[in-house]
Amino acid sequence: MNSSCLIVIPARNEEACLPETLTELLEVLPENCRIAVGLNACTDESAAACDAYPAFVGETDEAGYGHGCVAAIEAAARAGFEADAYLFFAADGANSPEDALRLIAEFENDPTKRFVLGLRRFRLGSWLNEFGRALPNLILGLVCRILGGQFFHDLGPLRLIERRLFEEMQLKEMVWGWTIEAQIRAAQLGENIVSLPVEEHPRRAGEQKVSGVSLIRSSQIGWEIAKAGWRTRFRKE
């Protein structure tokens, strides 16, 4: 592998999940890939859970997925690590390290693919069990189509973005809209997002924050994501 990659792991109160997630990643990552954990508004011992691992750790009092991502990236920058690409990975064990390697390989084989998106598989046999997650994501994929010009059946968190493209995006939606904003911004900048099917594993511990919550809560979050997409579509800059 010639390109360096920073694995960005935003985490909020994930002390029970982080050790196993970090261990699994470190077992398979190439030497020039590093890990950065972004702790956002944590009230547990997530920071201590990272102490035994060779990972950059950034902390912020601001709650939100995007705040965690930025804290992680800034921690790596302060340590002098400049990556060619950022790969965003779930702290709770939902993402597969092997899938992360597939996204990295896709970018490595063709660096013109500056945005590689991992789309979760929805199998017909388990459709009813996954309906509460699949339907909102299908609707939000339609929102992406309307606002950005590309359709996706998922807004999965496993994604690789080339560093310069990430900087060009100037992402601003730091709470619920981070994922949809990136996909719409990429389209606005003329990028073709490459997608790969990936697996999703059950959360190892802790509380679900987006999927797996009540229908009312999922609807509220979906509405916030859609509003973020709308704001992104009509940004002035």
VENTA-V722200 format. One record per run of one state. SS is the DSSP state (2 for helix, 1 for strand, 0 for the rest). FROM is the first residue (numbers start at 1). LEN is the number of residues. If there is no record, write none. Layout:
<<SS/FROM/LEN> <SS/FROM/LEN>>
This chain:
<<0/1/4> <1/5/7> <0/12/3> <2/15/14> <0/29/4> <1/33/8> <0/41/5> <2/46/4> <0/50/5> <1/55/6> <0/61/4> <2/65/14> <0/79/6> <1/85/4> <0/89/8> <2/97/13> <0/110/5> <1/115/6> <0/121/3> <2/124/25> <0/149/10> <1/159/4> <2/163/7> <0/170/8> <2/178/11> <0/189/5> <1/194/5> <0/199/16> <2/215/19> <0/234/4>>
